[in-house]
Amino acid sequence: MFIIMNSPFIFDTKTVNYIIGDGALQQAEKLFAQYSSVFILMDENVEKYCLDVLMNALPDIKVRGYIKIPAGESSKSIEHAIHIWESLTNLGASRDSLLINLGGGVVSDIGGFCASTFKRGLKFINIPTTLLAQVDASIGGKTGIDFLSYKNQVGLFVDPKAVIIDPVFLKTLEYKYWQSGFAEVTKHALIMDKELWKMLGNRRFTEIEEWNSIIQRSAKDKIDIVRYDKTEAGIRKILNFGHTVGHAIETFYLKSGNPITHGQAVAAGIICETWISSKMVELECENVEEVINRIDLNFDRLQFTENDISELMKEMRQDKKIVDGDIKFSLLRKLGKAVHDIGNVDSELIRDSLLFYINNKKCN
């Protein structure tokens, strides 16, 4: 265990060094001293808003080259992976080099994937710059790219050398990315941390001031799970709550040419899967309504229709949690307690959860 403080805490899991909280960048300076050849991967927005923050905090990093990709989920592709590999090759990266993934979840996912496969393994450090990446995407060793429009279809479990989480970057964050990350914070509270659920309260995320403490707590929740289950063989599966339906919705919108944020999709998935929880594992309707009210306070309902449900169901059939044709759900037993590997969820029940969402119904 480690203690949450106002200053950064340092936590070494033997494979990953986590430094989390205000001032984390300065605390991490010694991690970079051993590398004489450092490369930074980022997108165009990170270059504009975050690169100077990093370099001002760590002016002695020996940066040998910068690699850029466009912002957005569409960059998590094999084409952009090839671009990163080509750039590392042309810049003279070796197995003794370090790749810094500076950015959100897209950058850490594809950056970790490319580093792990380049010359059979390049060391990398994640420095997440979005709320979603700070509490979720940068933690846990999941790397990968999207393939044939399906999210995270190709990837590896590989740990970074370190994850440096400094809220200073959030000062540059647009509203929709704060909102997107808030969905993952909410998920962590629901599946395993009732105290965090109480901390968040029945308020808009824009009203929250104690972000340093919330980020530390939410990041700790995920670290605790992945320490015990790195490859998602057991308890780590509870982190998929909201994501079975949510990933299908996210892919649907991506294919439509009108992409939404990951958090918007997960928020919709949380509503659907909370309702499924009431039918499959007897989550009380009072709790269902509490969850829905909090989501609706922070997220507008997405405008897909009943006619879109068949396509959403088709997307769900590509979910990585399918075993012998059966989609395995992670569901809520109660607030702060999730269960995983819930199978035999009837297709009609999944369809009904989407209708429940569309029609803004009440639990009964």
C-alpha positions as CSV (number, residue, x, y, z in Angstrom):
1,M,0.0,0.0,0.0
2,F,1.0,3.6,-0.4
3,I,-0.2,6.8,1.2
4,I,-2.0,9.5,-0.8
5,M,-0.5,12.9,-0.2
6,N,-0.7,16.4,-1.6
7,S,2.9,16.0,-2.8
8,P,3.7,13.3,-5.4
9,F,4.0,9.7,-4.2
10,I,6.4,7.3,-5.7
11,F,5.4,3.7,-6.0
12,D,7.6,0.9,-7.4
13,T,5.8,-2.3,-8.4
14,K,9.2,-3.9,-9.2
15,T,8.4,-3.7,-12.9
16,V,7.0,-0.1,-13.1
17,N,7.9,3.0,-11.3
18,Y,4.8,5.3,-10.7
19,I,5.2,8.9,-9.7
20,I,1.9,10.6,-9.2
21,G,0.8,14.0,-8.2
22,D,1.7,17.7,-8.3
23,G,5.4,18.0,-9.0
24,A,5.8,14.5,-10.4
25,L,7.8,15.7,-13.4
26,Q,10.5,17.2,-11.2
27,Q,10.6,14.1,-9.0
28,A,11.1,11.9,-12.0
29,E,14.2,13.7,-13.3
30,K,16.7,11.0,-12.2
31,L,14.9,8.4,-14.3
32,F,16.1,10.0,-17.5
33,A,19.8,10.4,-16.6
34,Q,20.7,6.9,-17.6
35,Y,19.6,7.4,-21.2
36,S,21.8,9.3,-23.7
37,S,19.4,8.7,-26.6
38,V,15.8,9.8,-25.9
39,F,12.9,10.1,-28.4
40,I,9.5,11.7,-27.8
41,L,6.3,10.6,-29.4
42,M,3.4,13.0,-29.4
43,D,0.5,14.3,-31.4
44,E,0.1,17.8,-32.9
45,N,-1.9,19.1,-29.9
46,V,0.5,17.8,-27.4
47,E,3.4,19.5,-29.3
48,K,1.5,22.7,-29.1
49,Y,0.3,22.7,-25.5
50,C,2.4,20.2,-23.5
51,L,6.0,19.8,-25.0
52,D,7.2,23.1,-23.5
53,V,5.8,22.1,-20.1
54,L,7.8,18.9,-20.2
55,M,11.0,20.5,-21.4
56,N,10.8,23.3,-18.9
57,A,10.4,20.8,-16.1
58,L,13.1,18.5,-17.4
59,P,15.6,20.7,-19.4
60,D,18.4,18.1,-19.1
61,I,16.7,15.3,-21.1
62,K,18.9,14.4,-24.0
63,V,16.3,14.4,-26.7
64,R,17.6,13.0,-30.0
65,G,14.4,13.3,-32.0
66,Y,10.7,14.0,-32.0
67,I,8.0,11.8,-33.7
68,K,4.6,13.2,-34.4
69,I,1.2,11.6,-35.3
70,P,-2.1,13.3,-35.9
71,A,-4.4,13.7,-32.9
72,G,-7.3,11.3,-32.5
73,E,-8.3,7.6,-32.5
74,S,-7.7,7.3,-36.2
75,S,-3.9,7.5,-35.5
76,K,-4.0,4.1,-33.7
77,S,-3.5,2.4,-37.0
78,I,-1.0,0.1,-38.7
79,E,-0.1,3.0,-41.1
80,H,0.9,5.2,-38.2
81,A,2.7,2.4,-36.5
82,I,4.8,2.0,-39.6
83,H,5.5,5.8,-39.6
84,I,6.7,5.5,-36.0
85,W,9.0,2.5,-36.8
86,E,10.4,4.3,-39.8
87,S,11.0,7.4,-37.7
88,L,12.9,5.5,-35.0
89,T,14.9,3.7,-37.7
90,N,15.8,7.0,-39.5
91,L,16.6,8.8,-36.2
92,G,19.0,6.0,-35.2
93,A,17.2,4.5,-32.2
94,S,18.8,1.5,-30.6
95,R,17.7,-1.0,-28.0
96,D,19.5,1.2,-25.4
97,S,17.3,4.2,-26.4
98,L,14.2,5.4,-24.6
99,L,10.9,6.4,-26.1
100,I,8.8,8.9,-24.1
101,N,5.1,8.6,-24.9
102,L,3.9,12.1,-24.2
103,G,0.1,12.4,-24.7
104,G,-3.2,10.7,-24.1
105,G,-4.3,7.1,-24.5
106,V,-3.8,7.0,-28.2
107,V,-0.1,8.0,-27.8
108,S,0.5,5.6,-25.0
109,D,-1.2,2.7,-26.7
110,I,0.5,3.0,-30.1
111,G,3.8,4.2,-28.6
112,G,4.0,1.3,-26.2
113,F,3.1,-1.1,-29.1
114,C,5.7,0.3,-31.4
115,A,8.4,0.5,-28.7
116,S,7.8,-3.1,-27.7
117,T,8.1,-4.4,-31.2
118,F,10.9,-2.2,-32.5
119,K,14.2,-4.2,-32.5
120,R,12.4,-6.7,-30.2
121,G,12.0,-4.2,-27.4
122,L,12.7,-0.6,-26.8
123,K,12.3,0.9,-23.3
124,F,9.5,3.4,-22.9
125,I,8.1,5.8,-20.3
126,N,4.5,7.0,-20.4
127,I,3.9,10.7,-19.5
128,P,0.1,11.0,-19.8
129,T,-1.3,14.5,-20.5
130,T,-5.0,13.8,-20.4
131,L,-7.2,12.8,-17.4
132,L,-8.2,9.6,-19.1
133,A,-4.6,8.6,-19.7
134,Q,-3.6,9.6,-16.2
135,V,-6.1,7.4,-14.4
136,D,-6.4,4.6,-17.0
137,A,-4.8,4.3,-20.4
138,S,-1.2,4.8,-19.3
139,I,-1.4,2.3,-16.5
140,G,-1.4,-1.5,-16.9
141,G,0.8,-2.4,-19.8
142,K,-1.9,-2.6,-22.5
143,T,-0.5,-1.5,-25.8
144,G,-2.0,-1.8,-29.3
145,I,-3.6,-0.4,-32.4
146,D,-7.0,-0.6,-34.0
147,F,-7.4,-2.9,-36.9
148,L,-10.2,-3.1,-39.5
149,S,-12.0,-0.4,-37.5
150,Y,-12.1,-2.5,-34.4
151,K,-10.5,-1.0,-31.2
152,N,-7.3,-2.5,-29.8
153,Q,-7.6,-5.5,-32.1
154,V,-3.8,-6.0,-32.3
155,G,-1.5,-5.4,-29.3
156,L,0.6,-6.7,-26.4
157,F,0.8,-6.5,-22.6
158,V,4.2,-4.8,-22.0
159,D,5.0,-2.6,-19.0
160,P,6.6,0.8,-19.4
161,K,9.7,1.5,-17.3
162,A,7.8,4.2,-15.5
163,V,4.5,6.2,-15.6
164,I,4.8,9.9,-14.6
165,I,1.4,11.4,-13.8
166,D,1.5,15.2,-13.2
167,P,-1.7,17.1,-13.1
168,V,0.1,20.2,-14.5
169,F,-0.7,19.0,-18.0
170,L,-4.5,19.1,-17.3
171,K,-4.3,22.9,-17.4
172,T,-4.1,22.6,-21.2
173,L,-7.1,20.2,-21.4
174,E,-10.3,20.9,-23.4
175,Y,-13.7,20.4,-21.8
176,K,-14.5,17.3,-23.8
177,Y,-11.2,15.6,-22.7
178,W,-11.8,16.4,-19.0
179,Q,-15.2,14.9,-19.5
180,S,-13.9,11.8,-21.2
181,G,-11.5,11.1,-18.4
182,F,-14.2,11.6,-15.8
183,A,-16.0,8.6,-17.2
184,E,-13.1,6.4,-16.3
185,V,-12.7,8.0,-12.8
186,T,-16.4,7.2,-12.3
187,K,-15.9,3.7,-13.5
188,H,-13.1,3.1,-11.0
189,A,-15.4,4.4,-8.2
190,L,-18.2,2.1,-9.2
191,I,-16.3,-1.1,-9.6
192,M,-14.0,-1.0,-6.6
193,D,-13.9,2.2,-4.6
194,K,-17.1,3.4,-2.8
195,E,-15.1,6.1,-1.0
196,L,-14.1,7.6,-4.3
197,W,-17.8,7.4,-5.3
198,K,-18.6,9.5,-2.2
199,M,-15.7,11.8,-2.9
200,L,-17.0,12.6,-6.4
201,G,-20.4,13.4,-5.0
202,N,-23.5,14.3,-7.0
203,R,-21.9,17.2,-8.8
204,R,-20.6,18.1,-12.2
205,F,-17.0,17.4,-12.9
206,T,-16.4,21.1,-13.6
207,E,-17.3,21.8,-9.9
208,I,-14.5,19.5,-8.6
209,E,-11.4,21.2,-7.2
210,E,-9.6,18.4,-5.5
211,W,-8.3,16.8,-8.7
212,N,-4.8,16.0,-7.3
213,S,-6.3,13.7,-4.6
214,I,-8.9,12.2,-7.0
215,I,-6.3,11.4,-9.7
216,Q,-4.0,9.8,-7.1
217,R,-6.8,7.7,-5.7
218,S,-8.2,6.6,-9.1
219,A,-4.7,5.8,-10.4
220,K,-4.0,3.8,-7.3
221,D,-7.2,1.8,-7.9
222,K,-6.1,0.7,-11.3
223,I,-2.5,0.0,-10.1
224,D,-3.8,-2.2,-7.4
225,I,-5.7,-4.3,-9.8
226,V,-3.1,-4.7,-12.5
227,R,-0.4,-5.6,-9.9
228,Y,-2.4,-8.8,-9.2
229,D,-3.6,-9.5,-12.7
230,K,-1.4,-8.1,-15.4
231,T,-2.9,-10.1,-18.4
232,E,-6.6,-9.9,-17.5
233,A,-6.9,-13.5,-16.5
234,G,-9.2,-12.7,-13.5
235,I,-10.0,-9.6,-11.4
236,R,-8.6,-7.1,-13.9
237,K,-11.6,-7.9,-16.1
238,I,-13.8,-5.7,-13.8
239,L,-12.1,-2.7,-15.5
240,N,-14.1,-3.7,-18.6
241,F,-17.3,-2.5,-16.9
242,G,-19.1,-0.1,-19.3
243,H,-16.7,-1.1,-22.1
244,T,-18.5,-4.0,-23.8
245,V,-21.3,-1.8,-24.9
246,G,-19.1,1.3,-24.8
247,H,-16.6,0.0,-27.3
248,A,-19.3,-1.0,-29.7
249,I,-20.8,2.5,-29.5
250,E,-17.4,4.1,-30.0
251,T,-16.6,1.9,-33.1
252,F,-20.1,2.6,-34.5
253,Y,-19.5,6.4,-34.3
254,L,-15.9,6.1,-35.6
255,K,-17.2,4.2,-38.7
256,S,-19.9,6.8,-39.2
257,G,-17.4,9.5,-39.7
258,N,-18.7,11.3,-36.6
259,P,-16.3,10.1,-33.8
260,I,-17.1,10.7,-30.2
261,T,-14.7,10.6,-27.2
262,H,-13.9,7.3,-25.5
263,G,-15.5,8.7,-22.3
264,Q,-18.7,9.6,-24.0
265,A,-19.0,6.0,-25.3
266,V,-18.1,4.5,-21.9
267,A,-20.6,6.8,-20.1
268,A,-23.3,5.4,-22.4
269,G,-22.0,1.9,-21.8
270,I,-22.1,2.4,-18.0
271,I,-25.8,3.2,-18.2
272,C,-26.5,0.1,-20.3
273,E,-24.4,-2.2,-18.3
274,T,-25.7,-0.8,-15.0
275,W,-29.2,-1.7,-16.2
276,I,-28.0,-5.2,-17.3
277,S,-26.6,-5.5,-13.7
278,S,-30.0,-5.0,-12.3
279,K,-31.3,-8.0,-14.3
280,M,-28.4,-10.3,-14.1
281,V,-26.8,-9.8,-10.6
282,E,-29.7,-8.0,-8.8
283,L,-28.2,-4.5,-8.5
284,E,-30.9,-2.5,-6.7
285,C,-32.9,-0.1,-8.8
286,E,-32.2,2.6,-6.3
287,N,-28.5,2.2,-7.2
288,V,-29.2,2.1,-10.9
289,E,-31.0,5.4,-10.7
290,E,-28.1,6.9,-8.7
291,V,-25.6,5.9,-11.3
292,I,-27.7,7.1,-14.2
293,N,-28.4,10.5,-12.5
294,R,-24.6,11.1,-12.1
295,I,-23.9,10.1,-15.7
296,D,-26.7,12.3,-17.0
297,L,-25.4,15.2,-14.9
298,N,-22.1,15.1,-16.8
299,F,-22.9,13.6,-20.2
300,D,-25.5,14.3,-22.8
301,R,-27.3,11.2,-24.2
302,L,-25.9,10.1,-27.6
303,Q,-28.4,10.3,-30.4
304,F,-28.3,6.8,-32.0
305,T,-31.7,5.2,-32.7
306,E,-33.4,1.9,-32.5
307,N,-32.6,1.4,-36.2
308,D,-28.9,1.4,-35.2
309,I,-29.1,-1.3,-32.6
310,S,-28.5,-4.2,-35.0
311,E,-25.2,-2.6,-36.1
312,L,-24.2,-2.0,-32.5
313,M,-24.9,-5.6,-31.8
314,K,-22.7,-6.6,-34.7
315,E,-19.9,-4.5,-33.4
316,M,-20.2,-6.2,-30.0
317,R,-19.6,-9.6,-31.6
318,Q,-16.0,-8.5,-32.2
319,D,-15.5,-7.9,-28.4
320,K,-12.3,-9.6,-27.1
321,K,-14.3,-10.9,-24.1
322,I,-16.3,-13.4,-26.2
323,V,-15.7,-17.0,-25.2
324,D,-17.2,-19.7,-27.4
325,G,-19.7,-17.2,-28.8
326,D,-20.7,-15.9,-25.3
327,I,-20.0,-12.3,-24.4
328,K,-18.6,-12.1,-20.9
329,F,-19.7,-9.0,-19.0
330,S,-18.3,-7.3,-16.0
331,L,-21.3,-6.0,-13.9
332,L,-22.1,-4.2,-10.7
333,R,-23.2,-6.2,-7.7
334,K,-23.5,-3.0,-5.7
335,L,-21.9,0.4,-5.7
336,G,-18.2,-0.1,-5.3
337,K,-18.3,-3.8,-6.0
338,A,-18.1,-5.4,-9.5
339,V,-18.1,-9.0,-10.6
340,H,-16.6,-10.4,-13.9
341,D,-17.1,-13.2,-16.4
342,I,-20.9,-13.0,-16.3
343,G,-22.0,-15.0,-19.3
344,N,-25.3,-16.1,-20.8
345,V,-26.5,-12.5,-21.1
346,D,-29.3,-12.9,-23.7
347,S,-29.0,-10.8,-26.8
348,E,-32.5,-9.5,-26.2
349,L,-31.4,-8.2,-22.8
350,I,-28.5,-6.4,-24.4
351,R,-30.8,-4.9,-27.0
352,D,-33.2,-3.9,-24.3
353,S,-30.4,-2.1,-22.4
354,L,-29.8,0.0,-25.5
355,L,-33.5,0.8,-25.8
356,F,-33.4,1.6,-22.1
357,Y,-30.7,4.2,-22.9
358,I,-32.3,5.6,-26.0
359,N,-35.7,6.0,-24.3
360,N,-34.3,7.3,-21.0
361,K,-36.4,4.8,-19.0
362,K,-36.5,4.2,-15.3
363,C,-35.3,1.0,-13.7
364,N,-38.1,-1.4,-12.5
